[in-house]
Amino acid sequence: MAAAALFTLILGLAMLAGPGEAEQTPADPAAADRRQMIQGQIEARGISNRAVLDAMTRVPRHLFVPPRERASAYEDRPLPIGFGQTISQPYIVAYMTEALQISRDHRVLEIGTGSGYQGAVLAEIVDKVYSIEIVEPLAREAQQRLQALGYRNVEVRVGDGHRGLPEFAPYDGIVVTAAAQQVPDALVAQLKPGARMVIPIGLPDRTQDLVLVHKQADGTISRRVVLQVRFVPMTKHKSAA
């Protein structure tokens, strides 16, 4: 069967299933690859949150990368998805998701939709995901992909991630998948008291600090570096520069 036809078949079958059921479809050729990814790349590095592990076991990562990258979808590295953007290394997705300490009744903001993979992982865990992508074609494709795979609880918006999405704030968690030069005040303001944000801070093409921002119950803010990472830069609309 041609690759395009197989992809269409997988999407069609996935539309019959809700979030968390994609791995159960007979057409899924990558369940074993996902289990190996979880065991060798994620659990082996200390990720233990059961909801995160289960989410990443269920989400078909190979359907969130371009066809030419599909054979590498479960490798231990980021992959290009077009427009100068990447899908993050599986371990980094797991680490950032676990760091949020989110649960089923939560509402989360994602900055940098990309292909929709991180949003799908979040959607397996929480009630609602709002995601912002500045590259309109990526946003449009991600929304279509997520809907086709049955993720009805992810809403993708085109916009500048530095501004967040104040109309649905406050959020129980915010995950930023592109590197900013400093933590945007607007995002901190949109965190619910007690909530966390994880965001890469640093210059493009250099090692960056992954910063965990915690808004305490009384509104005070703590920040600490938890990991060294490399992300594509977080860009602004020209009018916001």
C-alpha positions in Angstrom: 0.0 0.0 0.0 1.3 3.5 -0.9 2.5 5.6 2.1 -0.2 8.3 1.4 -2.9 5.7 1.3 -1.7 4.1 4.5 -1.6 7.5 6.3 -5.2 8.2 5.1 -6.3 4.8 6.4 -4.7 5.4 9.8 -6.3 8.8 10.1 -9.7 7.4 9.1 -9.5 4.7 11.7 -8.3 7.1 14.3 -11.3 9.4 13.8 -13.4 6.5 15.1 -11.5 6.6 18.4 -11.3 9.2 21.1 -8.1 10.5 22.7 -6.2 7.7 24.2 -7.5 5.0 21.9 -5.2 5.5 18.8 -2.9 2.7 19.9 -5.7 0.3 20.0 -6.5 0.5 16.2 -5.4 -2.5 14.1 -3.8 -0.2 11.6 -1.3 1.2 14.1 2.1 -0.2 13.0 4.2 1.6 15.6 2.9 0.5 19.0 6.0 -1.5 19.6 8.2 1.4 18.6 6.4 3.6 21.2 6.8 1.1 23.9 10.5 0.9 23.2 10.7 4.7 23.2 9.0 4.9 26.6 11.2 2.2 28.1 14.6 3.2 26.6 14.4 7.0 26.3 11.9 8.2 28.9 11.5 5.8 31.9 15.3 5.1 31.7 15.9 8.8 32.3 13.7 9.0 35.4 10.3 10.0 34.1 7.8 8.2 36.3 4.5 10.0 36.1 2.0 7.3 35.0 -0.3 9.8 33.2 2.6 11.1 31.2 3.9 7.7 30.3 0.5 6.5 29.3 -0.2 9.6 27.2 3.0 9.2 25.3 2.3 5.5 24.8 -1.0 6.3 23.2 -0.1 9.3 21.0 1.0 8.1 17.5 4.1 10.3 17.1 4.8 9.1 13.6 1.6 10.9 12.4 2.9 14.2 13.7 6.0 14.3 11.5 6.4 14.7 7.7 6.3 11.5 5.7 10.0 11.7 4.9 10.8 11.7 8.7 8.3 9.0 9.7 10.9 6.2 9.9 12.8 8.4 12.5 9.7 9.4 14.5 10.6 7.3 17.6 14.3 8.1 17.6 15.9 10.0 20.5 16.1 13.4 18.8 14.1 16.3 17.5 12.9 16.3 13.9 12.2 19.0 11.3 8.5 19.7 10.6 8.9 22.5 8.1 8.9 26.3 8.3 12.2 26.2 10.3 10.4 24.4 13.2 10.9 21.1 14.9 9.1 18.4 16.9 10.9 18.1 20.2 12.9 15.0 21.4 10.5 12.6 23.1 12.3 12.8 26.4 12.0 16.6 26.4 8.2 16.4 25.7 7.8 13.9 28.6 10.0 16.0 31.0 8.2 19.3 30.3 4.8 17.6 30.6 5.7 15.9 33.9 7.1 19.2 35.3 3.7 20.9 35.0 2.2 18.5 37.5 -1.2 18.6 35.7 -4.3 16.5 36.1 -7.6 15.6 34.5 -9.6 18.7 35.5 -6.9 21.1 34.4 -6.8 23.7 31.6 -3.4 24.2 30.0 -1.9 26.8 27.6 0.7 25.7 25.0 2.9 28.2 23.3 4.2 26.8 20.0 1.8 24.3 18.5 4.2 23.0 15.8 2.8 19.8 14.4 0.5 19.3 17.4 2.3 16.5 19.1 2.9 18.2 22.5 -0.7 19.4 22.4 -1.9 15.8 21.8 0.1 14.5 24.8 -1.3 17.2 27.0 -4.8 16.5 25.7 -4.5 12.9 26.9 -4.0 14.2 30.4 -6.1 17.4 30.9 -9.6 18.6 30.2 -8.7 21.4 27.8 -5.6 22.6 25.8 -5.3 26.0 24.2 -2.4 26.2 21.8 -0.9 29.2 20.0 1.2 29.0 16.9 2.6 32.0 15.0 3.1 30.1 11.7 -0.4 30.0 10.2 0.1 27.0 7.9 1.5 24.9 10.8 -1.4 26.0 13.0 -4.0 25.0 10.4 -2.4 21.7 9.7 -2.0 20.9 13.4 -5.7 21.6 14.1 -6.8 19.4 11.2 -4.4 16.6 12.3 -5.6 16.8 15.9 -9.3 16.7 14.9 -8.7 13.8 12.5 -7.1 11.8 15.4 -10.0 12.5 17.7 -8.5 15.2 19.9 -11.6 17.4 20.4 -10.2 19.1 23.5 -7.4 21.0 21.8 -8.1 24.5 20.3 -5.3 26.0 18.1 -5.1 29.7 17.6 -2.8 31.7 15.3 -1.0 34.4 17.3 2.0 35.7 19.1 2.9 33.4 22.0 4.5 36.3 24.0 1.0 37.6 24.6 -0.5 34.3 25.7 -4.3 33.9 25.5 -5.8 36.1 28.2 -9.4 35.4 27.3 -9.2 31.9 28.7 -6.8 32.6 31.6 -5.9 31.7 34.3 -4.3 28.4 33.4 -3.3 25.4 35.5 -0.1 25.1 33.5 1.7 26.7 30.6 4.3 24.9 28.4 6.4 26.9 26.0 8.1 25.0 23.2 10.3 27.7 21.8 13.1 29.7 23.4 12.4 33.2 24.7 15.1 35.7 25.8 13.2 36.3 29.0 10.1 35.0 30.7 7.2 37.0 29.2 5.3 38.9 31.9 2.0 38.2 30.1 2.4 34.5 30.5 3.3 34.8 34.2 0.1 36.9 34.7 -2.0 34.1 33.1 -0.9 31.4 35.5 -3.3 30.4 38.1 -2.0 30.7 41.7 -0.3 27.4 42.5 0.3 26.6 38.8 3.6 26.1 36.9 5.1 27.1 33.6 8.1 25.5 31.9 9.9 27.6 29.3 13.3 27.6 27.5 15.3 30.8 28.0 18.3 31.8 26.0 19.7 32.8 22.6 19.0 30.9 19.3 21.6 28.2 18.2 23.0 28.0 21.7 22.4 25.9 24.8 19.4 27.4 26.7 18.1 27.0 30.3 14.8 25.2 30.7 13.2 27.3 33.5 10.4 26.1 35.8 8.3 29.0 36.9 6.0 28.4 39.9 3.3 30.9 40.9 2.8 30.3 44.6 -0.7 30.4 46.2 0.0 33.9 47.5 1.0 35.1 44.0 4.8 35.2 44.6 6.9 33.8 41.8 9.8 31.4 42.0 12.1 30.4 39.1 14.7 27.7 38.8 16.7 26.1 36.0 15.9 22.4 35.7 17.7 21.3 32.4 19.9 22.4 29.6 18.1 22.4 26.2 18.1 23.7 22.6 14.9 25.0 21.1 14.1 27.1 18.0 13.5 30.8 18.9 10.2 32.1 20.0 9.3 34.8 17.4 7.1 37.8 17.6 4.7 39.5 15.2 6.5 42.4 13.6 4.0 44.8 15.2 5.0 43.4 18.6 8.8 43.7 18.1 
